[in-house]
Amino acid sequence: MTNPTLLRRLLRSELVLPIMVGVLLRLAAFPLAHLTHPELERHWEYATIAKNLIAGNGYSFNWDYANYHLVLPTAYMLPGQVFIIYAALATFGNTLAGHIALFLEEVVLGGVFIFGIGKLLHLLFGRTRAARIGTWLAAIYPSFIVACANFGIASAVLAIDALFLWALVLLLATIRAGERPLLLAIGVGIVAGLMTQFRSESYFLLAVTGVAIVWLYRKSVRKLLPMGTVVVIAALATCAPWVVRNYIVFHKVIPASVNGGFNFWRGHNDLANGSTKNPEFIDWTTPQMWAAMEPLNRLDSNVEFTQDRYDWKLAIDWIRAHPKREAQLALNKVIFFWGIDPYDNRGGVLYMVLYSLTLLAALMGIIRIRRERLWRDKTIRDTLAVIALWTVGYTLVVIAFFSMVRLQVLMIGFYFPLVAYGADSIIAWTFGRFRASTNLGTIQKNGSWTLSPTNAPETSEIIS
């Protein structure tokens, strides 16, 4: 039998109920996943590699062009999302049951994201209304719910980013308190390593974060050094299997993936518009490219490295030849990333409204933190520093490649503490205006509601 006391404690928890509601909402989004015919083809690179693993072809990719139909070992895509898909399809097959299992994996990751955001907000703001509002927003925010239904990397990256920021800030606070939390340091390193298995730019962002932390704690670097070393070792150990496998197969050190050249070229060519969506976009390869990749009419697993070099050179040559057009593209990418991408209509009007409100809440959060001088708190200072660095870092990544709605959603997840604190201000202001017009009562900072004396019920009314 269920212990009623335990049940009451769970329901009173400021995390359990939002997580339960968030998971239920994500489960309710199953029609968007098209489980009988899921959008695996939309993320076909990950799905193809996972299916090849299941078929016994190893970590390989299909190269289909003209008369070529090859299955070759690959480092084209990072392994994180591949193995999420593999876990479901290898167990239940590429069937309805397998698709349901994959969907449930995504829903669980959505729950992990709510947990990470909730823990982070309570670490930053304590048991306040702002923390509760932010946790509930993470549970019901539509873009986060939809992310669980498209089988891309968004759910996993949102969850890992939230865990990383919470664990990192907690680690720094614990070290400042004079402790040496070995397990926490190992956890931060593992989560950092997992980030690199989903997004190649994570290496750059993590390196910049490390430099920033050293600068912030430059007067007490020795205090950070032991646990910082543990973090780095744990992160490298998490990355090691992928790097070692690539060295064994390709005799090259490949810490990330080999699709950077293609994505760079997509952002810098005659048809580029700054967006990932382009109705005029040409195929992956051209006859000229294949001619360059076919020495002596022979193709092997080095084909993707040849393509990568070819694309990098093509894009760099184009940038040098079109400096004015390149400047315009860079501006387009920033506008699309921080505004609305006119070429990507997947979100529609509802997404535009939601995103605009999200940016407004984040701006309100920044203003409120500055007004209340919360940056003097070192835990909040550290969080703001990492958020600022990642905001600039992702903007630079977009300028280097192209803008996409998915990156917007991932970025929202990272600066969500600002959204939560700003949303709290907006809600308090709205209720304040409502209270002023109705004289109903006062909403307190801790979230409780106090009735005004003129509207408080008489004792006799309560008894009756």
N, C-alpha and C positions, 0 to 999 in steps of 0.2 A: 504493500500500500504506500501511496505517496505521503510523505511527511508534510502535514499542512503548514507547519512552521517554516519548513524549507521553502515551500511554495510561496508563502507570503513574503519571505525574504527575497526570493527571486523576482517577484512582481514589483517589489519596492526598489529593486536595483535600477539605477538610472541608465543601465546598458541593456539589460535583458529584454525589456519590453520593446525598445526601439529595434533591437536586432530581430526579435520575433516578428514584428510588423514588417520590417524591411525584407526579411526572407519570404514572408507570405506574399508581399507585393511582387517580388521578383518571380516567385512561382506562378503568380497570376499572369505574368507577362508571357507565359509559354506560347500563346498563339503567334507572337512575334518571332519565335524561334523556328516556326515551320518544321516541326519535328519529323514529319514524314519525309520532307525534302528540305533539310536544313541548308543554311547558307554556307556550307563548307566550301563550296566553289568560290565564294567571295573571298575566302582566305585560303585559296587553293594551294599556295606554296606549303603552308603548315600541314594541311590535310594530305597533300600528295606525299610528303616525306613520311608522315605517320602511317599512311597506307602501305608505303614501300617497306617500312620497318615490319609491319604486320605480315607482309608477303614474303619476308625473309631476304629482302634486297638490301638490308642495312640502311644506314642514314643516307638516303640517296634521293635524287631529284630527276624528274623527267625532262628531257630536252626534245621537244617536237618542233621541227621546222623543215618545211619542204619535204625531202625524202628521208629526213633523219627522225628516228624514234628511239632515243637512247635513254637508258637509266644509269646514271653515273653517281658515284659518291659526291657528296655536296657539303659545302659550308655556307650555302647561300642564305639560309635562314637560321637564326638562333634557336636553340633547342627547347626553350621554356614552354612556349605554346604547343610545340610539336608533341611534347610528352604529355601535356594535358589531354590533347586529342587522342594520343596513342593509348593512354590509360583506359579511356572509355571504349574505344573501338576494338582494342585488343581483347578486352574482357567480354564484350557483348556483340562484337561485330559491327559492320557498317549497316546497322538495322535500326528500326525504331527504338529498340531497347538501348542500343549504343548511343543513339542521339539523345535519348532521355537522360542517360548517365552523364553525358557530356554537359547537357543543360544543368543538371544538378550540381556538377562540379563548379560551373559558373555561378550558380546561386550561392553555393558555400563561400566562394571567393567574395561575393557581394556582402555576405554576413561578416567575413573577416575585415572587410573595408570599414563597415559600420563600427565594429569593435575597435579597430585602430584609431579611427577618427574620434570616437567617444573617449578612449583613454587619453589621447593627446589633448583634447579640449578640457578634460577634467584636470589634467596635469597643469595646463596653462591657466585656467580660470577658476579652478576649484569646483565645489558643488554649487554652481550658480545657474541662474536662468540661461545665461549665454551658452554654457556647456550643454545644458539640456536641449535648448533650441537647436544648436549645431548638430547634436547627435540625431535628433529627430529629422532634421533636414537631410542628413546623410542617408537616413533610412528611406525617405520618400522622394528624394530628388529624382525627377523623371529620367534624366540622362544616365544616371548611375543604374537605374532599373533596366533601361533599354540595353545598356552595355552587356548585361547578362544573357541577352537573347541573340547576339550576333556572332558568338563563337570566335571573336577576335581576342587580341591581347588586353583589351581595355580593363576587364574585370580583374585580371591577375595583376596588372601594373598598378591599378588603383589600390588594391589591397596591399601590395608590397610597399608602395610609396608611403601609405598611411602608417604601416608598421615601422618602416624605417625611420620616419620623422619622429614618431613617438618614442621609439627605443633609443634613438640618438640623443634626443633632448633629455630623456630620463637618465641616460648614461652620464651625460655631462653634469647634470644636477647631482647625481650620486657621487661622482668624483669630487665635485666641489665640497660635498659634505665630508670628505676625508675618507671615503670608502673605496675599495677596489673590487667592484662587482664583476668577477670573472665570467660568470655565466651570461650576464647581460652583455658584456663586451663580445663574447662569442656569438650571441644572438644578433647583435648589430652587424657583425661581420658577415654572418650567413645571409641575412636579409640583403645586405649590400651586394653580396655575390650573386644572389638570385636576381636582383635588378638587372645585372649585366647579361643574364640569360634570356631577357625579353627585349631590351632596348640597347642598341649599340652605343647610343650617346651617353648611357649611364656611366661609362668609364670617365668621360670628360666631366660630367656633372659631379661625380663622386670625388674626383681629383680636386676640382675647384672647391668643393665643400671642405675637404681635408685641409687645404691651404688656408681657407677662411677661418676654420676652427683654430689652427695653429696661431694665426694672427690675433684672433680675439683673446686667446689665452697665452699670448707671448710672454707674459710675466710669470707664468706658472706652467711652462711647457713640460718641465720635469714631472710635474704631478700628473699630466696627461699621458706621458710617454709609455708607461707599462700597459695600461688598458688600450691605448691607441695601437700599440704593437700587436696586441691580441686581436683587435678588430681587423687590422690589415692581414694578418696570417689567416684568420677565419675566412675573410673575403677571398683571398687568393686560393685557399683550399677548395672553396665552393666553385670557383671558376676553373680550377685545374683540369677536371675530367674533359671538358670541352676543348681546352687548349691542347692537352696531351693527345686526345683523339685526332685532332686536326694535324698535329705534327706527325703522328704515325701514318696517317693516310696521305697527306699532301707534302710532307717534309717542309712545312712552313709554320711559322708562329702566327696563328690566327686567333686572337682573343675574342673578336666580335664575329661579324658575318662578312660575306663577300658580295653584298648587294649595294654597297655604298656608291660605287661608280654609276650604276644604273639610276639610282635615286637622285644623285647629283646631276646627272645629265637631264633627268626629267624636269629639274628646276632651272636649267640653263640651256635652252635651245630656241630655235626660231618660233616654235609653237607654244612655248611655255607661257603661262599667264599668272603664275604665282600660286595656283591652286592645284590640289591633287586631281581635281575634276577638270577635264578638258575634252570637249566633244571632238576636237580636231586632232587629238593625240594619236601618234603613229604607233606601230607595233614595237614590241620589245627590240626586235633586231631587224636589220636590213640586209640585202644581198651583199653590200660592201662589207658589213661587219662580219658576216659569215665567211667571206673570202679571206678576211684577215685572221679568222680563227681556224682556218683549215689548211695548215701547212702540210703539203704532200697528201692532201685529201684524207687526213686522218684526224679523228676527234677522240679525245680522251677526257679524263676528269679535270684536266687543266683548262677546259673550255670556259668555265665561269671566271677563272682568273684572267684569261685573255680578254673576255668581254668586259670585265671590271676595268682593266687598264685602258682598253679602247674607249670606254664611256668617260672615264676621268679625263683623258686627253681631249676627247671631243668637246666636253663641256668647258674645260679650261681654255681651249683655243677659241671657243665661241665667246666666252667672257672677255677675252682680250680684244676680240674683233668688234664687240658691241658694248662698249662701256656705258653709253647713255641708256640703252635698253636694259642693261643689267641693273642700273640704279633704279629704274622704274619698277622692275620686277621685285627688287628688294623692298621698295616701298609698298607694293601690292601685297607682298607676303606678310608684312607687319600689320597692315590694315585688315587683311583677311583673318589673321591669327587672333588679333585683339578686338576685331569687330565681327562683321558678318561676311561670309564668303558668298558672293553672288553666283558663283559657279556650282556650288554644292547646295542643292535644295532638299537634301534628305531630311533636315530638321523642320523646314517649313516655318510658317509664321509663329507657331507655338514655341519652337526652339528659339527663335529670335527674341521673343518677349522674355522667355525664361533666362536666356543668356544676358540680356540687358539688365534684368533685375539682379542677376548674380553679380555682375560687374558693379552695379550701384551699391549692393550690400558690401562688397569687398572694399570699395572706396570709403563707405561709411565706417567700416571697421578700421581702416588705416587712420582716418581722421579722429575717431574715438580713442584709439590707442595713443596717438600723438597727444591729444588733449589731456588724457588721463596720465600721461607720462609712464605708461606701462612698460616702455622699453627699458626703464631703469631696472626692472626685474630681469636678472640674467637668464632665466629660463625662457622668458618671452623674447628677450634680445636674441638669444641663440636661434630660436625658431624663426624670428623675422629675418635674420641674416641668411639662413638657409633658403627660406622662401624667396627672398629677393634674388639670391644667386641663381636659383633654379628658374625664376621668372626670366631673368636676363639670358641665362643659358639656353632655355628652350626657344626664346626669341631668336637667338643667334643660329640655333639649329634650323629653325624655320627659314631664315634668310638663306642659309646654305643650301637648303633643299626645297621645300615647298610647304604651304599651309594645308592643314586638314582638320576637319571637325574633331576627329578622334584625339588629336593633340590638345585641342581646346578643352575637351572633357578631362583629359589626364591632368592638365594644368589646373583646372578648377579643383580637382581633388587635392592638389598639393597646397593651393592657397586657401583651402576651405576654412581654416581657423579665422581668417579675415572675414570671410563671408558670414560665418557664425556670429562673430562679434558685431558686425554691422547689422545683421538681421535682428539681433537682439535690440539694437538701438531703434531700428525702424518699427519693430513691434511695440516697444515701450512708448515711442512717440505716438504711434497710432492709437494705442489704448489710452494714452494721456489725453489726446484730443477727444476721444470718445468719452472719457470720464469727465472732461471739462464741460462737454455739452450735455451730459446726462446726470453728472454728479453721482455716479454709481459707486465709486470707490477708488482705491489706489492699488496698483500692481507693484509689489515690492521687488527689490533687486534679487531676493532669493526665490522669486517666482510665486510667492503666496499672494493672496488677494485680501485686502482689508476694506470692508464696507464703510462708506461715509456715514457719520452719525445720523444725518437726516434720512438715510435710506436703510439703516439697519433695522431689522424686524424687532418689534416689541416682544418682550418675554411672553406675553399672553398669546401673540400670534404664533410663536414657536410651539407653545404647549398645545394650542388648538390645531 
